Amino acid sequence: MNTLIIYSSRHHKNTEKIARTMASALNAQLVNLNEADTPALADYDLIGLGSGIYWGKHDRRILNLVDNLPLQNNKKAIVFSTSGLNEGRVLNNFNKRLKRKLREKGFTIIGEFSCRGFDTVGPLKLIGGLNKGRPDENDLEAAAHFTKGLWDEC
Ligand SMILES: Cc1cc2nc3c(=O)[nH]c(=O)nc-3n(C[C@H](O)[C@H](O)[C@H](O)COP(=O)(O)O)c2cc1C
């Protein structure tokens, strides 16, 4: 399975740890959206997209990337994020917007992964931040487990 993982990780490189773990589990090509251009998606069977959550959503650059893609024919995708608060199904459903955009572009979402990440935004800095040390070993193990499970979906 030829996989491309694209990420943005601007706050503490929390999401980068998850992206690296996923890329290594899938032997995927890894692209930091802030450092490199996006390769042609046509060359890949599965696309992973993720970032930290900034004011309730993925990095604008990730969302813009999807907005600017041509329509796909059921190309498989996964989404991932790290956030200060837990991702929820109703409240804090941080992955929702990115998933909707991907579906509108003709992608099939075959999985999503979220975990908490060290957060020192605003006043949190004054108290030493939230989720110090996250993502931790358990989070990375969960990310690797999630990613390996994708082999069954593809
Ligand atoms: C500008 C900014 C806004 C943020 N907004 C949210 C938010 O709305 N909800 C949340 O749970 N975490 C929020 N966070 C915390 C980040 O989602 C969290 O620290 C994440 O792990 C950062 O990932 P990164 O290190 O890969 O950038 C915010 C952080 C920053 C810097």
The ligand as an ORCA input file, in Angstrom:
! r2SCAN-3c Opt
* xyz 0 1
  C      -3.240     28.855     18.718
  C      -3.655     27.565     19.387
  C      -5.004     27.260     19.491
  C      -5.406     26.058     20.094
  N      -6.744     25.745     20.130
  C      -7.136     24.586     20.694
  C      -8.516     24.241     20.734
  O      -9.379     24.950     20.231
  N      -8.861     23.076     21.362
  C      -7.933     22.241     21.917
  O      -8.324     21.200     22.476
  N      -6.607     22.531     21.860
  C      -6.190     23.677     21.260
  N      -4.852     23.983     21.195
  C      -3.862     23.006     21.705
  C      -3.270     22.184     20.569
  O      -4.297     21.580     19.801
  C      -2.364     21.077     21.105
  O      -1.336     21.627     21.884
  C      -1.787     20.270     19.948
  O      -1.224     19.078     20.452
  C      -0.736     21.050     19.185
  O      -0.195     20.217     18.198
  P       1.200     20.555     17.491
  O       2.272     20.571     18.556
  O       1.369     19.439     16.528
  O       1.028     21.879     16.820
  C      -4.422     25.160     20.612
  C      -3.063     25.503     20.518
  C      -2.681     26.676     19.895
  C      -1.215     27.016     19.780
*
